[in-house]
Amino acid sequence: MNTPTQPGPERLVADGPVLLSLHADGVAHLHLNRPDAANGLNVELLRALHDAVLRIHGDGRVRAVLLTGEGRHFCAGGDVHTFLAKGEALPDYIRVATALLQLATAALIRLNPPVVAAVHGFAAGGGGMGLVCASDLVLAAESARFLAGATRVAMVPDAGVSATLTQLVGFRRAMEILMLNPTLTAAEAKEIGLVTRVVPDAELQDAAWALARELAAGAPAALANTKRLLWNGIGQGVEAAMPEENHAQAFLSGMADAREGLAAVIEKRAPRFTGR
């Protein structure tokens, strides 16, 4: 007798910089898909991410969300090559990119279904750290690394990180992470409360899917309301912080120091900041 097989996932977004599929168990798989750029965030990816999250918002079949990244890294943050190429037009580009990132991050936080992030490689910058901080549960591979990085390129944290990170790890540790930009190991991230669990690299995907399916099998209204109550404790602070982040980011991106910081990252050298 043939054993019935579970139907394949429904491809809601089948190509582009962000993929979205819905599985029969109610798990929506949200997948960053710019592996050649370490899933670096540009305007095109951010628009696609926001659109995909809104699509999840409007689909009552979704019971949990699994957020992953294609290639070697979960998300290396903003696309520094694109940023540097904008030259003096960078502030206008940053205003759009930051606004889209904040919309996507706030939409993740406001989703009814819980969001599980599976982090491998680097989670860096406002994008990588921002998506980690906006997820409800975070699984990290043992080799994963976490880096804020914004002040390293003469900018400020965005995606609500100035509010969420403080709540997750405490004020003093958040100040250290955002000011000094240490590269945190997965074990260090777990110790300070940035991630939920650390698993062996080879087990990350299976563990993340198992956790997402466990949540999808739970009571959806109870989980949604629990999530809402917890986020509401800091949600007003997060969303109130975002306009200030956007203003500061656009201002700083117009300075020579920002272009120098971006060039230094690309050229793998120490930046020479002048305060201009």
Phi and psi in degrees as GROMACS dihedral restraints (atoms count N, CA, C in turn):
[ dihedral_restraints ]
;  ai    aj    ak    al  type     phi  dphi    fc
    3     4     5     6     1   -74.4    20    10
    4     5     6     7     1   136.6    20    10
    6     7     8     9     1   -85.8    20    10
    7     8     9    10     1   127.3    20    10
    9    10    11    12     1   -60.2    20    10
   10    11    12    13     1   138.5    20    10
   12    13    14    15     1  -101.6    20    10
   13    14    15    16     1   148.8    20    10
   15    16    17    18     1   -68.2    20    10
   16    17    18    19     1   134.6    20    10
   18    19    20    21     1   -60.7    20    10
   19    20    21    22     1   148.9    20    10
   21    22    23    24     1   -67.2    20    10
   22    23    24    25     1   165.4    20    10
   24    25    26    27     1   -67.8    20    10
   25    26    27    28     1   151.4    20    10
   27    28    29    30     1   -86.2    20    10
   28    29    30    31     1   120.6    20    10
   30    31    32    33     1   -82.1    20    10
   31    32    33    34     1   100.2    20    10
   33    34    35    36     1   -79.5    20    10
   34    35    36    37     1   -36.9    20    10
   36    37    38    39     1  -133.2    20    10
   37    38    39    40     1   110.7    20    10
   39    40    41    42     1   -96.9    20    10
   40    41    42    43     1   -14.5    20    10
   42    43    44    45     1  -151.3    20    10
   43    44    45    46     1   168.4    20    10
   45    46    47    48     1   110.9    20    10
   46    47    48    49     1  -173.6    20    10
   48    49    50    51     1   -75.1    20    10
   49    50    51    52     1   -13.5    20    10
   51    52    53    54     1  -136.3    20    10
   52    53    54    55     1   128.0    20    10
   54    55    56    57     1  -107.1    20    10
   55    56    57    58     1   150.5    20    10
   57    58    59    60     1  -142.8    20    10
   58    59    60    61     1   127.6    20    10
   60    61    62    63     1  -135.6    20    10
   61    62    63    64     1   151.9    20    10
   63    64    65    66     1  -117.6    20    10
   64    65    66    67     1   125.1    20    10
   66    67    68    69     1   -97.1    20    10
   67    68    69    70     1   160.0    20    10
   69    70    71    72     1   -62.5    20    10
   70    71    72    73     1   -23.4    20    10
   72    73    74    75     1   -83.9    20    10
   73    74    75    76     1     3.9    20    10
   75    76    77    78     1    90.9    20    10
   76    77    78    79     1     6.1    20    10
   78    79    80    81     1   -89.8    20    10
   79    80    81    82     1   123.6    20    10
   81    82    83    84     1   -92.6    20    10
   82    83    84    85     1   127.1    20    10
   84    85    86    87     1  -100.2    20    10
   85    86    87    88     1   112.2    20    10
   87    88    89    90     1  -104.3    20    10
   88    89    90    91     1   115.2    20    10
   90    91    92    93     1  -127.5    20    10
   91    92    93    94     1   116.5    20    10
   93    94    95    96     1   -70.7    20    10
   94    95    96    97     1   134.6    20    10
   96    97    98    99     1  -135.9    20    10
   97    98    99   100     1    52.2    20    10
   99   100   101   102     1  -124.1    20    10
  100   101   102   103     1    63.7    20    10
  102   103   104   105     1   -62.2    20    10
  103   104   105   106     1   -32.5    20    10
  105   106   107   108     1   -67.2    20    10
  106   107   108   109     1   -20.0    20    10
  108   109   110   111     1  -112.7    20    10
  109   110   111   112     1    23.4    20    10
  111   112   113   114     1    54.8    20    10
  112   113   114   115     1    32.9    20    10
  114   115   116   117     1    56.4    20    10
  115   116   117   118     1    33.2    20    10
  117   118   119   120     1   -62.6    20    10
  118   119   120   121     1   143.6    20    10
  120   121   122   123     1   -89.4    20    10
  121   122   123   124     1   117.1    20    10
  123   124   125   126     1  -117.0    20    10
  124   125   126   127     1   179.1    20    10
  126   127   128   129     1   -61.3    20    10
  127   128   129   130     1   -39.0    20    10
  129   130   131   132     1   -63.2    20    10
  130   131   132   133     1   -46.4    20    10
  132   133   134   135     1   -64.7    20    10
  133   134   135   136     1   -41.0    20    10
  135   136   137   138     1   -65.8    20    10
  136   137   138   139     1   -38.8    20    10
  138   139   140   141     1   -62.7    20    10
  139   140   141   142     1   -43.6    20    10
  141   142   143   144     1   -65.3    20    10
  142   143   144   145     1   -37.9    20    10
  144   145   146   147     1   -65.0    20    10
  145   146   147   148     1   -46.6    20    10
  147   148   149   150     1   -61.6    20    10
  148   149   150   151     1   -44.0    20    10
  150   151   152   153     1   -60.3    20    10
  151   152   153   154     1   -41.1    20    10
  153   154   155   156     1   -66.7    20    10
  154   155   156   157     1   -40.9    20    10
  156   157   158   159     1   -65.6    20    10
  157   158   159   160     1   -40.1    20    10
  159   160   161   162     1   -63.4    20    10
  160   161   162   163     1   -35.0    20    10
  162   163   164   165     1   -64.7    20    10
  163   164   165   166     1   -38.2    20    10
  165   166   167   168     1   -63.9    20    10
  166   167   168   169     1   -42.4    20    10
  168   169   170   171     1   -52.8    20    10
  169   170   171   172     1   -38.3    20    10
  171   172   173   174     1   -92.6    20    10
  172   173   174   175     1     8.6    20    10
  174   175   176   177     1  -117.3    20    10
  175   176   177   178     1   103.0    20    10
  177   178   179   180     1   -67.8    20    10
  178   179   180   181     1    -7.7    20    10
  180   181   182   183     1   -77.3    20    10
  181   182   183   184     1   -17.8    20    10
  183   184   185   186     1   -77.1    20    10
  184   185   186   187     1   125.3    20    10
  186   187   188   189     1  -110.1    20    10
  187   188   189   190     1   -19.9    20    10
  189   190   191   192     1  -160.3    20    10
  190   191   192   193     1   158.5    20    10
  192   193   194   195     1  -125.4    20    10
  193   194   195   196     1   133.4    20    10
  195   196   197   198     1  -111.6    20    10
  196   197   198   199     1   121.4    20    10
  198   199   200   201     1  -106.4    20    10
  199   200   201   202     1   121.6    20    10
  201   202   203   204     1  -136.3    20    10
  202   203   204   205     1   172.3    20    10
  204   205   206   207     1  -129.7    20    10
  205   206   207   208     1   143.1    20    10
  207   208   209   210     1   -82.3    20    10
  208   209   210   211     1   147.0    20    10
  210   211   212   213     1    88.4    20    10
  211   212   213   214     1  -152.7    20    10
  213   214   215   216     1   -78.1    20    10
  214   215   216   217     1   -21.9    20    10
  216   217   218   219     1  -132.6    20    10
  217   218   219   220     1   147.0    20    10
  219   220   221   222     1   -62.4    20    10
  220   221   222   223     1   -57.3    20    10
  222   223   224   225     1  -168.9    20    10
  223   224   225   226     1   122.0    20    10
  225   226   227   228     1   -89.7    20    10
  226   227   228   229     1    14.0    20    10
  228   229   230   231     1    89.1    20    10
  229   230   231   232     1  -154.0    20    10
  231   232   233   234     1   -63.9    20    10
  232   233   234   235     1   149.2    20    10
  234   235   236   237     1   -77.8    20    10
  235   236   237   238     1    96.3    20    10
  237   238   239   240     1   -65.3    20    10
  238   239   240   241     1   -31.3    20    10
  240   241   242   243     1   -64.1    20    10
  241   242   243   244     1   -45.3    20    10
  243   244   245   246     1   -63.7    20    10
  244   245   246   247     1   -44.4    20    10
  246   247   248   249     1   -58.8    20    10
  247   248   249   250     1   -49.5    20    10
  249   250   251   252     1   -65.0    20    10
  250   251   252   253     1   -35.9    20    10
  252   253   254   255     1   -65.5    20    10
  253   254   255   256     1   -19.7    20    10
  255   256   257   258     1   -74.2    20    10
  256   257   258   259     1   -18.2    20    10
  258   259   260   261     1    57.0    20    10
  259   260   261   262     1  -130.3    20    10
  261   262   263   264     1   -71.3    20    10
  262   263   264   265     1   -13.1    20    10
  264   265   266   267     1   -84.8    20    10
  265   266   267   268     1     2.2    20    10
  267   268   269   270     1   -58.5    20    10
  268   269   270   271     1   -41.8    20    10
  270   271   272   273     1   -56.6    20    10
  271   272   273   274     1   -41.3    20    10
  273   274   275   276     1   -65.0    20    10
  274   275   276   277     1   -41.4    20    10
  276   277   278   279     1   -65.2    20    10
  277   278   279   280     1   -42.4    20    10
  279   280   281   282     1   -63.9    20    10
  280   281   282   283     1   -38.1    20    10
  282   283   284   285     1   -58.3    20    10
  283   284   285   286     1   -43.8    20    10
  285   286   287   288     1   -68.9    20    10
  286   287   288   289     1   -48.0    20    10
  288   289   290   291     1   -62.3    20    10
  289   290   291   292     1   -43.8    20    10
  291   292   293   294     1   -65.9    20    10
  292   293   294   295     1   -41.7    20    10
  294   295   296   297     1   -61.7    20    10
  295   296   297   298     1   -42.7    20    10
  297   298   299   300     1   -66.6    20    10
  298   299   300   301     1   -40.8    20    10
  300   301   302   303     1   -61.9    20    10
  301   302   303   304     1   -42.1    20    10
  303   304   305   306     1   -67.3    20    10
  304   305   306   307     1   -38.6    20    10
  306   307   308   309     1   -61.8    20    10
  307   308   309   310     1   -45.1    20    10
  309   310   311   312     1   -65.5    20    10
  310   311   312   313     1   -42.2    20    10
  312   313   314   315     1   -65.1    20    10
  313   314   315   316     1   -46.9    20    10
  315   316   317   318     1   -62.7    20    10
  316   317   318   319     1   -36.5    20    10
  318   319   320   321     1   -66.7    20    10
  319   320   321   322     1   -37.6    20    10
  321   322   323   324     1   -61.5    20    10
  322   323   324   325     1   -45.5    20    10
  324   325   326   327     1   -61.7    20    10
  325   326   327   328     1   -37.3    20    10
  327   328   329   330     1   -87.7    20    10
  328   329   330   331     1    -1.2    20    10
  330   331   332   333     1   -60.0    20    10
  331   332   333   334     1   141.1    20    10
  333   334   335   336     1   -67.5    20    10
  334   335   336   337     1   -48.1    20    10
  336   337   338   339     1   -67.8    20    10
  337   338   339   340     1   143.1    20    10
  339   340   341   342     1   -66.9    20    10
  340   341   342   343     1   148.5    20    10
  342   343   344   345     1  -112.3    20    10
  343   344   345   346     1   124.7    20    10
  345   346   347   348     1  -107.9    20    10
  346   347   348   349     1   124.2    20    10
  348   349   350   351     1  -102.1    20    10
  349   350   351   352     1   133.6    20    10
  351   352   353   354     1  -110.8    20    10
  352   353   354   355     1   113.2    20    10
  354   355   356   357     1  -108.2    20    10
  355   356   357   358     1   125.3    20    10
  357   358   359   360     1  -130.1    20    10
  358   359   360   361     1   162.2    20    10
  360   361   362   363     1    59.9    20    10
  361   362   363   364     1  -135.3    20    10
  363   364   365   366     1  -100.2    20    10
  364   365   366   367     1   138.7    20    10
  366   367   368   369     1  -114.8    20    10
  367   368   369   370     1   105.6    20    10
  369   370   371   372     1  -133.1    20    10
  370   371   372   373     1   160.2    20    10
  372   373   374   375     1    66.3    20    10
  373   374   375   376     1  -175.6    20    10
  375   376   377   378     1   -60.8    20    10
  376   377   378   379     1   -33.2    20    10
  378   379   380   381     1   -70.5    20    10
  379   380   381   382     1   -58.4    20    10
  381   382   383   384     1   -63.1    20    10
  382   383   384   385     1   -51.7    20    10
  384   385   386   387     1   -68.4    20    10
  385   386   387   388     1   -36.6    20    10
  387   388   389   390     1   -63.5    20    10
  388   389   390   391     1   -43.4    20    10
  390   391   392   393     1   -67.7    20    10
  391   392   393   394     1   -37.3    20    10
  393   394   395   396     1   -62.0    20    10
  394   395   396   397     1   -47.9    20    10
  396   397   398   399     1   -68.0    20    10
  397   398   399   400     1   -24.9    20    10
  399   400   401   402     1   -89.7    20    10
  400   401   402   403     1    -7.5    20    10
  402   403   404   405     1   -83.4    20    10
  403   404   405   406     1   156.0    20    10
  405   406   407   408     1   -83.2    20    10
  406   407   408   409     1   -39.0    20    10
  408   409   410   411     1  -134.4    20    10
  409   410   411   412     1   140.2    20    10
  411   412   413   414     1  -130.1    20    10
  412   413   414   415     1   121.8    20    10
  414   415   416   417     1  -104.1    20    10
  415   416   417   418     1   134.8    20    10
  417   418   419   420     1  -122.8    20    10
  418   419   420   421     1   136.9    20    10
  420   421   422   423     1   -67.7    20    10
  421   422   423   424     1   152.0    20    10
  423   424   425   426     1   -56.9    20    10
  424   425   426   427     1   -32.3    20    10
  426   427   428   429     1   -88.3    20    10
  427   428   429   430     1    -0.1    20    10
  429   430   431   432     1   -64.7    20    10
  430   431   432   433     1   151.4    20    10
  432   433   434   435     1  -133.6    20    10
  433   434   435   436     1   151.2    20    10
  435   436   437   438     1  -129.7    20    10
  436   437   438   439     1   132.9    20    10
  438   439   440   441     1  -146.8    20    10
  439   440   441   442     1   127.7    20    10
  441   442   443   444     1   -71.9    20    10
  442   443   444   445     1   -63.6    20    10
  444   445   446   447     1    80.3    20    10
  445   446   447   448     1   -10.9    20    10
  447   448   449   450     1   -64.4    20    10
  448   449   450   451     1   -48.4    20    10
  450   451   452   453     1   -69.1    20    10
  451   452   453   454     1   -18.5    20    10
  453   454   455   456     1   -65.4    20    10
  454   455   456   457     1   -27.3    20    10
  456   457   458   459     1  -110.4    20    10
  457   458   459   460     1    27.7    20    10
  459   460   461   462     1    61.7    20    10
  460   461   462   463     1    34.6    20    10
  462   463   464   465     1  -126.0    20    10
  463   464   465   466     1  -170.1    20    10
  465   466   467   468     1  -122.5    20    10
  466   467   468   469     1   159.3    20    10
  468   469   470   471     1   -64.6    20    10
  469   470   471   472     1   148.2    20    10
  471   472   473   474     1  -135.6    20    10
  472   473   474   475     1  -162.9    20    10
  474   475   476   477     1    62.9    20    10
  475   476   477   478     1    22.0    20    10
  477   478   479   480     1    81.0    20    10
  478   479   480   481     1     4.6    20    10
  480   481   482   483     1   -60.2    20    10
  481   482   483   484     1   -31.1    20    10
  483   484   485   486     1   -63.3    20    10
  484   485   486   487     1   -19.0    20    10
  486   487   488   489     1  -104.3    20    10
  487   488   489   490     1   -46.0    20    10
  489   490   491   492     1   -68.3    20    10
  490   491   492   493     1   -42.0    20    10
  492   493   494   495     1   -63.0    20    10
  493   494   495   496     1   -39.0    20    10
  495   496   497   498     1   -60.3    20    10
  496   497   498   499     1   -41.3    20    10
  498   499   500   501     1   -67.8    20    10
  499   500   501   502     1   -34.1    20    10
  501   502   503   504     1   -76.7    20    10
  502   503   504   505     1   -43.4    20    10
  504   505   506   507     1  -117.5    20    10
  505   506   507   508     1    -7.8    20    10
  507   508   509   510     1    98.0    20    10
  508   509   510   511     1   156.1    20    10
  510   511   512   513     1   -63.0    20    10
  511   512   513   514     1   -50.0    20    10
  513   514   515   516     1   -63.9    20    10
  514   515   516   517     1   -43.1    20    10
  516   517   518   519     1   -68.5    20    10
  517   518   519   520     1   -38.3    20    10
  519   520   521   522     1   -62.4    20    10
  520   521   522   523     1   -41.6    20    10
  522   523   524   525     1   -60.2    20    10
  523   524   525   526     1   -43.2    20    10
  525   526   527   528     1   -63.2    20    10
  526   527   528   529     1   -45.8    20    10
  528   529   530   531     1   -64.2    20    10
  529   530   531   532     1   -41.6    20    10
  531   532   533   534     1   -82.8    20    10
  532   533   534   535     1   -28.4    20    10
  534   535   536   537     1   -86.0    20    10
  535   536   537   538     1   -41.2    20    10
  537   538   539   540     1  -102.3    20    10
  538   539   540   541     1   -13.2    20    10
  540   541   542   543     1    55.5    20    10
  541   542   543   544     1    49.1    20    10
  543   544   545   546     1   -68.9    20    10
  544   545   546   547     1   148.8    20    10
  546   547   548   549     1   -88.0    20    10
  547   548   549   550     1   115.2    20    10
  549   550   551   552     1   -91.8    20    10
  550   551   552   553     1   135.4    20    10
  552   553   554   555     1   -75.8    20    10
  553   554   555   556     1   167.4    20    10
  555   556   557   558     1   -61.5    20    10
  556   557   558   559     1   -39.9    20    10
  558   559   560   561     1   -63.5    20    10
  559   560   561   562     1   -41.4    20    10
  561   562   563   564     1   -65.6    20    10
  562   563   564   565     1   -40.2    20    10
  564   565   566   567     1   -62.6    20    10
  565   566   567   568     1   -38.3    20    10
  567   568   569   570     1   -67.5    20    10
  568   569   570   571     1   -42.1    20    10
  570   571   572   573     1   -62.2    20    10
  571   572   573   574     1   -35.9    20    10
  573   574   575   576     1   -93.9    20    10
  574   575   576   577     1    -2.6    20    10
  576   577   578   579     1    94.2    20    10
  577   578   579   580     1    11.3    20    10
  579   580   581   582     1   -75.3    20    10
  580   581   582   583     1   -33.1    20    10
  582   583   584   585     1  -123.9    20    10
  583   584   585   586     1   162.8    20    10
  585   586   587   588     1   -86.4    20    10
  586   587   588   589     1   -48.4    20    10
  588   589   590   591     1  -142.7    20    10
  589   590   591   592     1   154.6    20    10
  591   592   593   594     1  -118.5    20    10
  592   593   594   595     1   133.4    20    10
  594   595   596   597     1  -131.7    20    10
  595   596   597   598     1   157.4    20    10
  597   598   599   600     1   -56.0    20    10
  598   599   600   601     1   147.0    20    10
  600   601   602   603     1   -51.7    20    10
  601   602   603   604     1   -45.6    20    10
  603   604   605   606     1   -67.5    20    10
  604   605   606   607     1   -16.0    20    10
  606   607   608   609     1  -103.0    20    10
  607   608   609   610     1    -1.5    20    10
  609   610   611   612     1   -58.9    20    10
  610   611   612   613     1   -52.2    20    10
  612   613   614   615     1   -64.3    20    10
  613   614   615   616     1   -44.1    20    10
  615   616   617   618     1   -63.0    20    10
  616   617   618   619     1   -42.1    20    10
  618   619   620   621     1   -66.8    20    10
  619   620   621   622     1   -39.5    20    10
  621   622   623   624     1   -67.3    20    10
  622   623   624   625     1   -43.1    20    10
  624   625   626   627     1   -63.6    20    10
  625   626   627   628     1   -40.5    20    10
  627   628   629   630     1   -62.6    20    10
  628   629   630   631     1   -41.7    20    10
  630   631   632   633     1   -66.7    20    10
  631   632   633   634     1   -44.0    20    10
  633   634   635   636     1   -61.3    20    10
  634   635   636   637     1   -41.0    20    10
  636   637   638   639     1   -69.8    20    10
  637   638   639   640     1   -33.8    20    10
  639   640   641   642     1   -62.7    20    10
  640   641   642   643     1   -43.2    20    10
  642   643   644   645     1   -66.4    20    10
  643   644   645   646     1   -40.5    20    10
  645   646   647   648     1   -63.3    20    10
  646   647   648   649     1   -26.8    20    10
  648   649   650   651     1   -84.1    20    10
  649   650   651   652     1    -6.0    20    10
  651   652   653   654     1   -80.1    20    10
  652   653   654   655     1  -178.9    20    10
  654   655   656   657     1   -75.7    20    10
  655   656   657   658     1   108.9    20    10
  657   658   659   660     1   -61.6    20    10
  658   659   660   661     1   -41.5    20    10
  660   661   662   663     1   -67.9    20    10
  661   662   663   664     1   -39.2    20    10
  663   664   665   666     1   -65.2    20    10
  664   665   666   667     1   -43.3    20    10
  666   667   668   669     1   -66.8    20    10
  667   668   669   670     1   -41.7    20    10
  669   670   671   672     1   -62.5    20    10
  670   671   672   673     1   -42.4    20    10
  672   673   674   675     1   -74.0    20    10
  673   674   675   676     1   -34.1    20    10
  675   676   677   678     1   -63.0    20    10
  676   677   678   679     1   -45.6    20    10
  678   679   680   681     1   -58.7    20    10
  679   680   681   682     1   -46.5    20    10
  681   682   683   684     1   -60.9    20    10
  682   683   684   685     1   -43.9    20    10
  684   685   686   687     1   -63.2    20    10
  685   686   687   688     1   -41.8    20    10
  687   688   689   690     1   -67.4    20    10
  688   689   690   691     1   -46.4    20    10
  690   691   692   693     1   -67.8    20    10
  691   692   693   694     1   -33.2    20    10
  693   694   695   696     1   -63.0    20    10
  694   695   696   697     1   -24.2    20    10
  696   697   698   699     1   -62.5    20    10
  697   698   699   700     1   -30.0    20    10
  699   700   701   702     1  -123.5    20    10
  700   701   702   703     1    -8.4    20    10
  702   703   704   705     1   -57.5    20    10
  703   704   705   706     1   -40.7    20    10
  705   706   707   708     1   -63.2    20    10
  706   707   708   709     1   -39.1    20    10
  708   709   710   711     1   -65.6    20    10
  709   710   711   712     1   -40.0    20    10
  711   712   713   714     1   -61.8    20    10
  712   713   714   715     1   -52.5    20    10
  714   715   716   717     1   -71.3    20    10
  715   716   717   718     1   -29.2    20    10
  717   718   719   720     1   -70.1    20    10
  718   719   720   721     1   -29.4    20    10
  720   721   722   723     1   -74.1    20    10
  721   722   723   724     1   -25.8    20    10
  723   724   725   726     1   -63.3    20    10
  724   725   726   727     1   -44.8    20    10
  726   727   728   729     1   -61.0    20    10
  727   728   729   730     1   -36.5    20    10
  729   730   731   732     1   -66.1    20    10
  730   731   732   733     1   -41.0    20    10
  732   733   734   735     1   -60.1    20    10
  733   734   735   736     1   -44.4    20    10
  735   736   737   738     1   -62.3    20    10
  736   737   738   739     1   -45.0    20    10
  738   739   740   741     1   -61.8    20    10
  739   740   741   742     1   -47.0    20    10
  741   742   743   744     1   -65.3    20    10
  742   743   744   745     1   -39.7    20    10
  744   745   746   747     1   -64.6    20    10
  745   746   747   748     1   -44.5    20    10
  747   748   749   750     1   -64.3    20    10
  748   749   750   751     1   -40.8    20    10
  750   751   752   753     1   -63.2    20    10
  751   752   753   754     1   -50.0    20    10
  753   754   755   756     1   -67.4    20    10
  754   755   756   757     1   -32.7    20    10
  756   757   758   759     1   -68.4    20    10
  757   758   759   760     1   -15.6    20    10
  759   760   761   762     1   -86.2    20    10
  760   761   762   763     1    -2.2    20    10
  762   763   764   765     1   -91.1    20    10
  763   764   765   766     1   155.0    20    10
  765   766   767   768     1   -62.2    20    10
  766   767   768   769     1   -33.1    20    10
  768   769   770   771     1   -59.7    20    10
  769   770   771   772     1   -35.6    20    10
  771   772   773   774     1   -66.5    20    10
  772   773   774   775     1   -43.7    20    10
  774   775   776   777     1   -64.4    20    10
  775   776   777   778     1   -38.1    20    10
  777   778   779   780     1   -64.8    20    10
  778   779   780   781     1   -42.0    20    10
  780   781   782   783     1   -63.7    20    10
  781   782   783   784     1   -42.1    20    10
  783   784   785   786     1   -64.5    20    10
  784   785   786   787     1   -43.7    20    10
  786   787   788   789     1   -63.4    20    10
  787   788   789   790     1   -38.7    20    10
  789   790   791   792     1   -64.3    20    10
  790   791   792   793     1   -38.1    20    10
  792   793   794   795     1   -63.8    20    10
  793   794   795   796     1   -46.6    20    10
  795   796   797   798     1   -64.2    20    10
  796   797   798   799     1   -39.9    20    10
  798   799   800   801     1   -87.6    20    10
  799   800   801   802     1    -0.5    20    10
  801   802   803   804     1    56.3    20    10
  802   803   804   805     1    53.0    20    10
  804   805   806   807     1  -139.1    20    10
  805   806   807   808     1   170.0    20    10
  807   808   809   810     1   -75.4    20    10
  808   809   810   811     1   136.4    20    10
  810   811   812   813     1   -74.4    20    10
  811   812   813   814     1   155.3    20    10
  813   814   815   816     1  -119.2    20    10
  814   815   816   817     1    94.2    20    10
  816   817   818   819     1   -86.0    20    10
  817   818   819   820     1   141.8    20    10
  819   820   821   822     1  -117.9    20    10
  820   821   822   823     1    -7.8    20    10
  822   823   824   825     1    84.7    20    10
  823   824   825   826     1     9.4    20    10
